[in-house]
Amino acid sequence: MRTVSDPDRPAAADGGTDAEESVDVEDPADGDGPTAGATGAAEEAGGGTDPAAGTADSATEEAARETPPSLSLQVDGLEKYFGGLAAVDGASFVVEEGSLTGLIGPNGAGKSTTFNCITGVHEPDGGTVVFEGQDITGFRPHEVANRGLVRTFQIARELEEMTLLENLMLAPRGQVGEKLTSAVMPGLRGRVREQEADMVDRVWETLELFEIDHLAEEHAGNLSGGQRKLLELARALMLEPSMMLLDEPFAGVNPSLEEKLLDRIHQLKDEQGLTFLIVEHDMDLIMKHCEHVIVMHQGTVLAEGPPAEIRENERVIDAYLGDEV
Amino acid sequence: MSGADDDGTSDAGSDVPARGILDRFRDGDAGLIAVTMLLIYVLFAILTALGPSEGPIVGSILSNLQAITLWTALYAMLVLALNLHWGYTGLFNIGVAGFMAIGIYAYAFMTVPKDPSRPGAPPGLGVPQGFADAATGLLPFLDPGLASFLGLVAGIAVAIVVAMLAAGLVGAITALPALRLRADYLAIVTVALSEIIRLSLLSREMETFTLGTNLNFELGGIEFLPDVPVGTGAGRGIDIPINPTIPVKRVFYTNPGNPAAGDTTAVGDLVFGVLTAPPFGLRETTVSNLAYTLVLVGFVAAFYWLLVRIGNSPFGRVLKAIREDEIVANSLGKDTRVFKVKVFVVGCALMGLGGILWETRTGFTDPTSTTMMPLQTFYIFIALIIGGAGSNTGSVIGGALFAAVLFQGPLYFSRIVNKWIAIDTPPQTSHGALAEFASLDPTPLLAYVVSNVSWLRFIIVGVVLIYVIQNRPTGLLGHRKEEAASVSLSRRDRPSGGAVAADGGEDRE
């Protein structure tokens, strides 16, 4: 929903209505007249962020057409070799801001390596990664995360000997108490405590959102597999990212929990305008929930498009049935 | 750290803050430490009463409890420093002795007089003496003796700080390349480094050498970067006359460097008057050791405070996260390398300080001292494993249990046996001891155990270590939840409104 000039704004942790208003802010270029009407219409839309589904008037629609939805992530010609083996071999794709994009592909297609190259775990051997207009190719993992691009792991990596509260308190960005001097010096600790006291409230809210608040003071190592997945998502969320990369978030998760996780993801996308890129094996799930699907095969992008298109794509079907493409 | 300290606080005032401290003391960690120390004191008082003693029994008990407290405090400091590395951050530093050695020798370089009294002994920079001389000139309004003493204390403090910086710097140099590698490599690098340091200190090359040879130049009549002769003394060791016990001794003696040559001060007269007379009957040296022990207890408290402060903060939270899973911490936006280097440097500096307070108190050291042997590192590790890695309270308790019960306990036990059971000549070998045991006479075995107790306690330590690792791998307090945050995170402490209540906002130390 946001227009091109939007990335300058701080990562939105605010509601969907704000996303609507941001369009209005850009509107004056089109003329003063329709703006008032657009505001009203947008408010009626009630937080929907999909431009196509919006009931905004023609002026807004025109604005949306003229300035295409901005891109959260642009991956261009990404390459990564392990020895002589090309794990990722020139993959290129884009993820639109505020979208739920699925990344699928058979085992060994290079999905996880692509993730690792984007998030800085691996340094790519070629190609570029651009996040919110900034080239982040070869950035180290913490630098990527601090720009608001956070990931979760295929196998949930909870911090076992830390309580859920500590797990969540770890994530927020810009904690003054992470400087040794602020943590220790008597005069400076007041600010650390203030900031932490504020964070505690948000931590509890997040735990409640994921319905794991009753376990708050447990060690994370005592959680069940599904609860760990919830914890990991909750923890990543505490960082207030603008985009999340989820590596098989539903692997080994029972259907009811899967439903719960998907609800949260949709809620975050709709209410906070978060962008999601999800690696998943379950084709049906991806087709049902994602607006945009990227199919990888043998280190390259085989197809990209809306689910309906992908479903019909011969090459994708072949790849999944194991034929040579 | 001892019970006496906190009792003093609670007696001092009955107003609200004092009651708060008392409450915290009762159900908090200070209480746990106090109870442990109390039990150890009771045990050793009984052991002393049962064992052989010269002079009044109260005096013997007091002097033994002083020794127990001294060892406890020395171990507690180093275990706390190691807890910061290994317990909190998971940095497997098995070169503790090396960093202690750096602290000890850097302190020696700084404090040893420029012209040592013993012929052939290595010279040092003589910083405290220089400060003392300068202070007499700068503070003419003070009594020259007092001014010189203040200068000396300042000089010692400066030397300690410089030595800590040196240990920290060596830590940084070690850490920078090693921390980029997997955890095991840090262990290899640190243990190798500690041996390199120890062997270098033994080397004849460094017995005496000159700092800054051929670097000196003159500018405007002032000589810059002069040659400074210093030395480690190599295997012959080095005298450290100006050690941290000197300021403590100065309380009792006018000439702390050589008490016999000077007088006792007014305070000394008073204290000695009480403690050397019946029912105590302590020797004067025991009294000054007792004073130094109390200073060390103060240092333990400071270490503890610093570590709790570091641990209960966002910084400490990141350290814990690094210990649990560095990749997670990294992918949540924490530059883990920076945290690791910082914490490694701080821990090494504390190890340096611990080394100074430990080793220099006797006024002499050489590289063959146990303090700088790899063995020392493992003692400290064992103490931390018993107490529970990751818990500061556990570190102190582990230090106490190791130093008192495991290390001193067997010696007391053997003394008791010696007193009560007549033993002619102990068998020379364990075979001899066991052979007679088969004929149902336990005396030879007992005699063998008693005469070899200082070696056999390694077996006891080993057995305890195996037991702990098998049955309680996290140590006594290792699995406890010590929330890494500066405020309480629990929901019941949260006010329903937005503002932070006094309870929730209470600083956690």
Chai-1 contact restraints between the chains, C-beta under 6 A:
chainA,res_idxA,chainB,res_idxB,connection_type,confidence,min_distance_angstrom,max_distance_angstrom,comment,restraint_id
A,P141,B,N330,contact,1.0,0.0,6.0,A-B,restraint_1
A,P141,B,S331,contact,1.0,0.0,6.0,A-B,restraint_2
A,H142,B,N330,contact,1.0,0.0,6.0,A-B,restraint_3
A,H142,B,G333,contact,1.0,0.0,6.0,A-B,restraint_4
A,H142,B,K334,contact,1.0,0.0,6.0,A-B,restraint_5
A,H142,B,D335,contact,1.0,0.0,6.0,A-B,restraint_6
A,A145,B,S331,contact,1.0,0.0,6.0,A-B,restraint_7
A,A145,B,L332,contact,1.0,0.0,6.0,A-B,restraint_8
A,A145,B,G333,contact,1.0,0.0,6.0,A-B,restraint_9
A,N146,B,G333,contact,1.0,0.0,6.0,A-B,restraint_10
A,R151,B,S331,contact,1.0,0.0,6.0,A-B,restraint_11
A,R157,B,D325,contact,1.0,0.0,6.0,A-B,restraint_12
A,R157,B,V328,contact,1.0,0.0,6.0,A-B,restraint_13
A,L159,B,A321,contact,1.0,0.0,6.0,A-B,restraint_14
A,L159,B,E324,contact,1.0,0.0,6.0,A-B,restraint_15
A,L159,B,D325,contact,1.0,0.0,6.0,A-B,restraint_16
A,E160,B,E324,contact,1.0,0.0,6.0,A-B,restraint_17
A,E161,B,E324,contact,1.0,0.0,6.0,A-B,restraint_18
A,M162,B,K320,contact,1.0,0.0,6.0,A-B,restraint_19
A,T163,B,K481,contact,1.0,0.0,6.0,A-B,restraint_20
A,L165,B,L489,contact,1.0,0.0,6.0,A-B,restraint_21
A,E166,B,A484,contact,1.0,0.0,6.0,A-B,restraint_22
A,M169,B,A485,contact,1.0,0.0,6.0,A-B,restraint_23
A,L170,B,R317,contact,1.0,0.0,6.0,A-B,restraint_24
A,L170,B,A321,contact,1.0,0.0,6.0,A-B,restraint_25
A,A171,B,L332,contact,1.0,0.0,6.0,A-B,restraint_26
A,R173,B,G333,contact,1.0,0.0,6.0,A-B,restraint_27
A,Q175,B,P314,contact,1.0,0.0,6.0,A-B,restraint_28
A,G177,B,S313,contact,1.0,0.0,6.0,A-B,restraint_29
A,G177,B,P314,contact,1.0,0.0,6.0,A-B,restraint_30
A,G177,B,F315,contact,1.0,0.0,6.0,A-B,restraint_31
A,E178,B,P314,contact,1.0,0.0,6.0,A-B,restraint_32
A,E178,B,F315,contact,1.0,0.0,6.0,A-B,restraint_33
A,E178,B,V318,contact,1.0,0.0,6.0,A-B,restraint_34
A,L180,B,F315,contact,1.0,0.0,6.0,A-B,restraint_35
A,L180,B,K342,contact,1.0,0.0,6.0,A-B,restraint_36
A,A183,B,S313,contact,1.0,0.0,6.0,A-B,restraint_37
A,A183,B,F315,contact,1.0,0.0,6.0,A-B,restraint_38
A,V184,B,R309,contact,1.0,0.0,6.0,A-B,restraint_39
A,V192,B,S486,contact,1.0,0.0,6.0,A-B,restraint_40
A,R193,B,S486,contact,1.0,0.0,6.0,A-B,restraint_41
A,R193,B,V487,contact,1.0,0.0,6.0,A-B,restraint_42
A,E196,B,A485,contact,1.0,0.0,6.0,A-B,restraint_43
A,E196,B,S486,contact,1.0,0.0,6.0,A-B,restraint_44
A,E196,B,V487,contact,1.0,0.0,6.0,A-B,restraint_45
A,A197,B,V487,contact,1.0,0.0,6.0,A-B,restraint_46
A,A197,B,V500,contact,1.0,0.0,6.0,A-B,restraint_47
A,A197,B,G505,contact,1.0,0.0,6.0,A-B,restraint_48
A,V200,B,L489,contact,1.0,0.0,6.0,A-B,restraint_49
